[in-house]
Amino acid sequence: MVSARARTGLALALPPLAWFGFEQGLSALLHARCDLAGWGLGWGGASLATCALAAWLARPLARRGGDLLAILWLARLALVLAGIFALAIAFQTLAILLVPACLG
């Protein structure tokens, strides 16, 4: 069983790491082989799933908070971060469909 502190810490760390990995991975892919830009859709889906995992980890703690009030507020912050980073990833994944990758 994972402690409430570890769940909260993981839920706080996963969304920014998912977004950073999405950004850097997609950038490296597009610079190396722009014809493989369609893989970014799968990459975006995996990053969105990571944000959903973070929200799933934080949700029970955002209601009851565990043994500390700080865990309650950090879990609520993790839910907000998961939503914000999921929105950023979703818009950038949508941009893959709208903007041609290989211009020029």
C-alpha positions as CSV (number, residue, x, y, z in Angstrom):
1,M,0.0,0.0,0.0
2,V,1.4,3.4,-1.0
3,S,1.3,6.1,1.6
4,A,-0.8,9.3,1.2
5,R,2.3,11.4,0.9
6,A,3.8,9.2,-1.9
7,R,0.5,9.3,-3.8
8,T,0.3,13.1,-3.5
9,G,3.9,13.6,-4.5
10,L,3.4,11.3,-7.5
11,A,0.2,13.0,-8.5
12,L,1.9,16.4,-8.3
13,A,4.9,15.3,-10.4
14,L,3.2,13.3,-13.2
15,P,1.4,16.1,-15.1
16,P,4.4,18.4,-15.6
17,L,6.6,15.4,-16.5
18,A,4.0,14.1,-19.0
19,W,3.8,17.6,-20.6
20,F,7.6,18.0,-20.7
21,G,8.1,14.5,-22.2
22,F,5.4,15.2,-24.8
23,E,7.0,18.5,-25.8
24,Q,10.6,17.2,-26.0
25,G,9.7,13.9,-27.6
26,L,7.5,15.5,-30.2
27,S,10.1,18.2,-30.9
28,A,12.8,15.6,-31.4
29,L,10.6,13.5,-33.6
30,L,9.6,16.4,-35.8
31,H,13.2,17.7,-36.2
32,A,14.4,14.2,-37.1
33,R,11.5,12.9,-39.3
34,C,8.6,15.3,-39.9
35,D,6.8,12.6,-41.9
36,L,6.2,10.7,-38.7
37,A,4.2,13.5,-37.1
38,G,1.1,11.2,-36.8
39,W,2.9,9.4,-34.0
40,G,2.4,12.6,-32.0
41,L,-1.3,11.6,-31.7
42,G,-0.4,8.5,-29.9
43,W,2.2,10.3,-27.8
44,G,-0.4,12.9,-26.9
45,G,-2.9,10.2,-25.9
46,A,-0.3,8.5,-23.7
47,S,0.5,11.9,-22.1
48,L,-3.2,12.5,-21.5
49,A,-3.5,9.1,-19.9
50,T,-0.6,10.0,-17.6
51,C,-2.5,13.2,-16.5
52,A,-5.6,11.0,-15.9
53,L,-3.5,8.7,-13.8
54,A,-2.4,11.6,-11.7
55,A,-6.0,12.8,-11.2
56,W,-7.0,9.2,-10.3
57,L,-4.2,9.1,-7.6
58,A,-5.1,12.5,-6.1
59,R,-8.9,12.3,-6.2
60,P,-9.5,10.2,-3.0
61,L,-7.0,12.3,-1.1
62,A,-8.6,15.5,-2.2
63,R,-11.8,14.5,-0.4
64,R,-10.5,13.1,2.9
65,G,-6.9,14.3,2.9
66,G,-5.3,11.5,4.8
67,D,-3.7,12.4,8.1
68,L,-2.6,15.9,7.3
69,L,-4.4,19.0,6.1
70,A,-1.4,19.7,3.8
71,I,-2.1,16.4,1.9
72,L,-5.7,17.5,1.3
73,W,-4.6,20.8,-0.3
74,L,-1.7,19.3,-2.2
75,A,-4.0,16.6,-3.6
76,R,-6.4,19.4,-4.7
77,L,-3.5,21.2,-6.3
78,A,-2.6,18.0,-8.1
79,L,-6.1,17.8,-9.5
80,V,-5.8,21.3,-10.8
81,L,-2.4,20.7,-12.3
82,A,-3.6,17.5,-14.0
83,G,-6.4,19.5,-15.6
84,I,-4.2,22.4,-16.7
85,F,-1.5,20.2,-18.2
86,A,-4.1,17.9,-19.8
87,L,-5.6,20.9,-21.5
88,A,-2.2,22.0,-22.8
89,I,-1.4,18.5,-24.1
90,A,-4.9,18.3,-25.7
91,F,-4.5,21.6,-27.5
92,Q,-1.0,20.7,-28.7
93,T,-2.2,17.3,-29.9
94,L,-5.0,19.0,-31.8
95,A,-2.4,21.2,-33.4
96,I,-0.7,18.1,-34.9
97,L,-3.9,17.5,-36.8
98,L,-4.3,21.2,-37.9
99,V,-0.8,22.3,-38.9
100,P,1.2,20.4,-41.5
101,A,4.4,19.1,-40.1
102,C,6.6,19.1,-43.2
103,L,6.4,22.6,-44.6
104,G,9.1,23.7,-47.0
